[in-house]
Amino acid sequence: MRRREFFKLLFGGAASWPLAARAQANSERRVAALWPFNEEEAEAKTLLAALQQGLREFGWVNVRIESRWGGGNLERTRAYAAELVQLSPDVIFAYFNAQLAPLSRETSKIPIVFVGASDPVGAGYVASLPHPGGNITGFTLYEPSLAGKWLGVLKEVAPRLTRVALLINPETAVLGGTFYSKAFEAAAASLGIEPIVAKVYSSADIENTIEALGKQPVSGLIVAPDTFSEINGTSIVSLAAQHHVPAVYAISLFARAGGLMSYGPNTPYAIRQAASYVDRILRGEKAADLPVQAPVKFDLIVNLKAAKMLGLVIPESFLLRADEVIE
């Protein structure tokens, strides 16, 4: 908690800079951004708007943002990473590890601010969280301990569960999908649940996995966050409903799209935080000197319509803890 309080104070100090100083922003500066979505998706528009709003709050009213949309295609994402670096922007914004990885290979000079790289030290992006030391810094979204939280809330709303699968794609998930597995297995042991690490590489794998879970009515699902699960989230939500599998998601979008519930960082808020680092770099500070920050705002979202379809009655005490309840 002390670490997070320090980061809150650090960010709060940036937000309290005098308005006159923030109004000095030069509109000719350029920011590049690499995203995992397709441009027309609602989530794409929401998160781009969060970045634009964050920059406006720091006085960058007319700053030019060059966005590229990988759409979950790794080859396209790598090509866009090279293209953005060739544009020589002042700062690059990267969303999630799948976008940061190719950008980090393309440049060691242009400052990069990320949101969502879960283990930046282990992945070699930064030397340490307090002192990144290179051209990369930013904001993590997920920690391994969240796997225990996901399992806990799932068991709380579906107490009959005896086996739960953690859905991951080792090709896109942080640390090859092992980032959450130890905490997941430890939490499962404490709750008397059989843990299953379900490795999926395609939409067909997702369908087969959820269908198999549905054939055993006491099975549940945790959808770990990464670009693959985000791109396939709508399909996962649909399949979980079709096969009556209670599922918890790390990304709020899918609770709002019909999933049972989600628990995770508020991503628009995190992106607005990242805008503070883009602002500071544009004003002359170095990425090497800006500490990597942990998330500070988490949301629990419950979808009562999905719960009813699954035959679940959510305890009133649980609903009172929720940040959002979808009727």
VMD Tcl script that draws the C-alpha trace (Angstrom):
set ca {
  {0.00 0.00 0.00}
  {2.82 2.40 0.73}
  {4.15 1.91 -2.79}
  {0.79 2.71 -4.33}
  {0.30 5.73 -2.05}
  {3.68 7.05 -3.19}
  {2.64 6.67 -6.82}
  {-0.67 8.40 -6.14}
  {1.17 11.33 -4.62}
  {3.58 11.41 -7.54}
  {0.79 11.52 -10.11}
  {-1.27 13.91 -8.01}
  {1.65 16.31 -7.96}
  {1.83 16.26 -11.74}
  {-1.89 16.96 -12.01}
  {-1.60 19.96 -9.71}
  {1.00 21.81 -11.79}
  {-0.12 25.38 -12.43}
  {-2.57 25.73 -15.28}
  {-0.43 28.42 -16.87}
  {2.49 26.01 -17.12}
  {0.30 23.34 -18.69}
  {-1.08 25.82 -21.20}
  {2.38 26.25 -22.73}
  {1.96 23.03 -24.74}
  {3.18 23.24 -28.32}
  {0.48 21.95 -30.67}
  {3.07 20.93 -33.29}
  {4.33 17.98 -31.23}
  {3.42 14.46 -32.36}
  {2.40 11.41 -30.35}
  {2.18 7.94 -31.93}
  {-0.08 5.23 -30.50}
  {-0.25 1.50 -31.18}
  {-3.48 -0.30 -30.19}
  {-4.70 -3.93 -30.30}
  {-8.20 -3.12 -31.59}
  {-9.85 -2.47 -34.90}
  {-10.41 1.26 -35.30}
  {-14.21 1.03 -35.57}
  {-14.65 -0.88 -32.28}
  {-16.38 0.92 -29.41}
  {-13.54 0.08 -27.01}
  {-11.03 1.55 -29.46}
  {-12.94 4.82 -29.55}
  {-13.33 4.91 -25.76}
  {-9.65 4.42 -25.03}
  {-8.41 6.77 -27.72}
  {-10.78 9.38 -26.30}
  {-9.28 8.78 -22.84}
  {-5.79 9.48 -24.20}
  {-6.99 12.60 -26.00}
  {-8.81 13.82 -22.90}
  {-5.79 13.21 -20.71}
  {-3.57 15.24 -23.02}
  {-6.13 18.05 -23.18}
  {-6.15 18.21 -19.38}
  {-2.44 18.98 -19.53}
  {-2.88 21.69 -22.15}
  {-2.19 19.68 -25.33}
  {-5.35 20.76 -27.10}
  {-4.19 20.32 -30.69}
  {-1.49 17.69 -30.30}
  {-1.46 15.28 -33.25}
  {-1.96 11.59 -32.38}
  {-0.93 9.10 -35.06}
  {-2.80 5.89 -34.17}
  {-2.36 2.46 -35.69}
  {-4.75 -0.43 -35.04}
  {-3.31 -3.95 -35.01}
  {-6.68 -5.67 -34.54}
  {-5.05 -8.59 -32.73}
  {-2.95 -9.51 -35.77}
  {0.65 -9.92 -34.62}
  {2.18 -9.51 -38.08}
  {0.22 -6.34 -38.71}
  {1.15 -5.05 -35.26}
  {4.86 -5.55 -35.97}
  {4.52 -3.72 -39.29}
  {2.73 -0.81 -37.64}
  {5.38 -0.65 -34.91}
  {8.07 -0.18 -37.56}
  {5.93 2.37 -39.39}
  {5.33 4.47 -36.28}
  {9.01 4.51 -35.38}
  {9.83 5.67 -38.91}
  {7.56 8.67 -38.34}
  {9.96 9.84 -35.57}
  {7.26 11.03 -33.14}
  {8.15 12.81 -29.92}
  {6.57 10.04 -27.80}
  {4.99 6.66 -28.52}
  {2.08 5.27 -26.52}
  {1.77 1.45 -26.38}
  {-1.25 -0.47 -25.11}
  {-0.50 -3.93 -23.69}
  {2.57 -6.12 -24.02}
  {1.79 -7.27 -27.59}
  {2.17 -3.67 -28.77}
  {5.10 -2.75 -26.53}
  {7.23 -5.75 -27.55}
  {7.65 -4.88 -31.26}
  {8.03 -1.17 -30.49}
  {10.83 -1.90 -28.02}
  {12.65 -3.86 -30.72}
  {12.29 -1.02 -33.23}
  {13.68 1.81 -31.11}
  {15.80 2.40 -28.04}
  {15.74 6.18 -28.48}
  {12.14 7.39 -28.90}
  {10.40 7.55 -25.49}
  {7.65 4.96 -25.06}
  {4.87 5.17 -22.46}
  {2.94 1.93 -22.01}
  {-0.25 0.85 -20.29}
  {-0.68 -2.82 -19.51}
  {2.73 -4.53 -19.71}
  {2.33 -6.74 -16.65}
  {5.97 -7.63 -15.93}
  {8.13 -4.92 -17.52}
  {11.21 -5.86 -15.48}
  {10.97 -9.58 -16.23}
  {10.37 -8.84 -19.90}
  {13.45 -6.63 -20.01}
  {11.67 -3.40 -20.91}
  {12.91 -1.55 -17.82}
  {15.79 -2.00 -15.40}
  {13.56 -1.57 -12.34}
  {10.17 -0.13 -11.47}
  {11.50 2.93 -9.58}
  {14.26 3.62 -12.13}
  {13.38 2.34 -15.64}
  {16.73 3.51 -16.98}
  {15.97 3.45 -20.72}
  {13.45 4.88 -23.15}
  {10.44 2.98 -21.75}
  {8.17 3.64 -18.77}
  {4.49 3.49 -18.01}
  {1.69 1.92 -16.02}
  {1.10 -1.76 -15.28}
  {-2.47 -3.01 -15.09}
  {-2.31 -6.55 -13.76}
  {-0.42 -8.40 -11.03}
  {-0.23 -12.19 -10.49}
  {-2.22 -11.93 -7.26}
  {-5.29 -10.92 -9.26}
  {-5.70 -14.56 -10.30}
  {-6.65 -15.35 -6.70}
  {-9.09 -12.45 -6.65}
  {-10.76 -13.61 -9.88}
  {-11.15 -17.14 -8.53}
  {-12.45 -15.83 -5.20}
  {-15.23 -13.71 -6.67}
  {-16.21 -16.48 -9.08}
  {-16.53 -18.99 -6.23}
  {-18.49 -16.43 -4.21}
  {-21.22 -16.05 -6.84}
  {-21.13 -19.71 -7.94}
  {-20.34 -21.62 -4.72}
  {-20.97 -25.06 -6.27}
  {-17.96 -24.79 -8.59}
  {-15.39 -27.57 -8.15}
  {-13.17 -26.95 -11.19}
  {-12.14 -23.72 -12.90}
  {-10.12 -23.16 -16.06}
  {-7.75 -20.22 -16.59}
  {-7.91 -19.38 -20.29}
  {-4.60 -18.19 -21.77}
  {-2.75 -18.03 -25.07}
  {0.96 -18.74 -24.37}
  {1.94 -16.98 -27.60}
  {0.51 -13.62 -26.51}
  {0.19 -13.82 -22.71}
  {2.89 -12.35 -20.49}
  {5.68 -14.81 -19.61}
  {4.17 -17.40 -21.92}
  {1.01 -17.61 -19.84}
  {2.78 -18.45 -16.56}
  {2.32 -14.99 -15.04}
  {-0.91 -15.93 -13.24}
  {-0.66 -19.71 -12.97}
  {1.12 -20.00 -9.60}
  {-1.28 -17.63 -7.81}
  {-4.22 -19.30 -9.55}
  {-3.17 -22.77 -8.44}
  {-2.49 -21.61 -4.87}
  {-5.91 -19.95 -4.61}
  {-7.58 -23.03 -6.08}
  {-5.95 -25.26 -3.47}
  {-7.18 -23.03 -0.66}
  {-10.75 -23.09 -2.01}
  {-10.83 -26.80 -2.80}
  {-11.11 -26.21 -6.54}
  {-9.42 -28.19 -9.30}
  {-7.32 -25.72 -11.34}
  {-7.04 -26.13 -15.10}
  {-4.66 -24.04 -17.19}
  {-6.39 -24.06 -20.57}
  {-3.95 -23.12 -23.33}
  {-5.67 -21.84 -26.45}
  {-4.14 -20.63 -29.71}
  {-7.18 -20.09 -31.94}
  {-10.91 -19.46 -31.93}
  {-11.43 -23.19 -32.47}
  {-9.42 -23.92 -29.30}
  {-11.58 -21.47 -27.36}
  {-14.77 -23.12 -28.57}
  {-13.53 -26.62 -27.74}
  {-12.36 -25.58 -24.27}
  {-15.60 -23.87 -23.26}
  {-17.72 -26.65 -24.74}
  {-15.78 -29.19 -22.65}
  {-16.29 -27.09 -19.51}
  {-20.00 -26.89 -20.21}
  {-20.29 -30.67 -20.20}
  {-19.35 -30.60 -16.51}
  {-21.88 -28.27 -14.81}
  {-19.65 -27.49 -11.81}
  {-16.99 -25.85 -14.02}
  {-16.12 -22.16 -14.26}
  {-13.85 -19.97 -16.35}
  {-11.36 -17.17 -15.78}
  {-10.39 -15.18 -18.86}
  {-6.91 -13.76 -18.32}
  {-6.16 -10.39 -19.92}
  {-4.07 -10.01 -23.04}
  {-4.52 -8.97 -26.65}
  {-5.76 -12.42 -27.69}
  {-8.52 -12.57 -25.08}
  {-9.48 -8.96 -25.76}
  {-9.89 -9.57 -29.48}
  {-11.83 -12.81 -28.89}
  {-13.80 -11.55 -25.90}
  {-17.16 -11.26 -27.64}
  {-16.92 -14.86 -28.83}
  {-15.86 -16.05 -25.37}
  {-18.83 -14.29 -23.75}
  {-21.21 -15.88 -26.26}
  {-19.76 -19.38 -25.84}
  {-19.79 -19.16 -22.03}
  {-23.48 -18.21 -22.15}
  {-24.28 -20.92 -24.70}
  {-22.64 -23.65 -22.60}
  {-23.77 -22.24 -19.22}
  {-20.26 -21.69 -17.89}
  {-19.91 -19.01 -15.17}
  {-17.00 -16.78 -16.16}
  {-15.11 -13.83 -14.75}
  {-13.21 -11.45 -17.00}
  {-10.30 -9.13 -16.31}
  {-11.62 -6.61 -18.83}
  {-14.82 -4.68 -18.02}
  {-15.89 -4.52 -21.66}
  {-17.04 -8.15 -21.54}
  {-19.22 -7.84 -18.45}
  {-20.98 -5.00 -20.25}
  {-21.24 -7.19 -23.37}
  {-23.11 -9.95 -21.52}
  {-20.44 -11.69 -19.44}
  {-21.25 -12.63 -15.85}
  {-18.79 -10.24 -14.21}
  {-15.42 -8.57 -14.44}
  {-12.80 -7.40 -12.00}
  {-9.81 -5.38 -13.06}
  {-8.22 -1.98 -13.46}
  {-10.19 0.91 -14.88}
  {-8.36 1.20 -18.21}
  {-9.62 4.64 -19.30}
  {-8.38 5.99 -15.97}
  {-5.00 4.29 -16.45}
  {-4.69 5.79 -19.93}
  {-5.43 9.26 -18.58}
  {-2.64 8.63 -16.05}
  {-0.32 7.64 -18.89}
  {-1.13 10.96 -20.55}
  {0.58 12.64 -17.59}
  {3.83 10.87 -18.51}
  {3.43 11.79 -22.18}
  {3.00 15.37 -21.02}
  {6.10 15.30 -18.81}
  {8.23 13.80 -21.57}
  {7.02 16.40 -24.05}
  {8.14 19.04 -21.55}
  {11.65 17.61 -21.35}
  {11.69 14.88 -18.70}
  {13.21 11.50 -19.55}
  {11.39 8.17 -19.54}
  {14.38 6.72 -17.71}
  {13.57 8.89 -14.68}
  {9.81 8.29 -14.49}
  {8.98 5.28 -12.28}
  {6.67 2.56 -13.52}
  {3.40 2.86 -11.63}
  {0.92 0.25 -10.44}
  {-2.85 0.55 -11.02}
  {-4.80 2.45 -8.38}
  {-8.41 2.15 -9.53}
  {-10.16 -1.24 -9.87}
  {-13.75 -1.95 -10.87}
  {-16.01 -4.90 -9.99}
  {-18.87 -5.14 -12.49}
  {-21.74 -7.64 -12.21}
  {-24.23 -8.46 -14.96}
  {-27.50 -9.61 -13.36}
  {-29.04 -10.62 -16.69}
  {-26.14 -13.03 -17.28}
  {-26.45 -14.33 -13.72}
  {-30.16 -15.04 -14.23}
  {-29.46 -16.96 -17.46}
  {-26.94 -19.09 -15.55}
  {-29.39 -19.71 -12.72}
  {-27.24 -17.83 -10.21}
  {-28.54 -15.64 -7.38}
  {-25.94 -13.00 -6.53}
  {-25.78 -12.26 -2.77}
  {-26.89 -8.76 -1.82}
  {-23.65 -8.26 0.10}
  {-21.71 -8.95 -3.11}
  {-23.81 -6.51 -5.12}
  {-23.18 -3.79 -2.54}
  {-19.43 -4.18 -3.14}
  {-19.80 -3.85 -6.90}
  {-18.82 -0.63 -8.65}
  {-21.42 -1.26 -11.35}
  {-24.44 -3.56 -11.53}
  {-25.94 -4.21 -14.96}
  {-29.64 -5.01 -14.65}
}
mol new
graphics top color blue
foreach p $ca { graphics top sphere $p radius 0.5 }
foreach p [lrange $ca 0 end-1] q [lrange $ca 1 end] { graphics top cylinder $p $q radius 0.2 }
display resetview
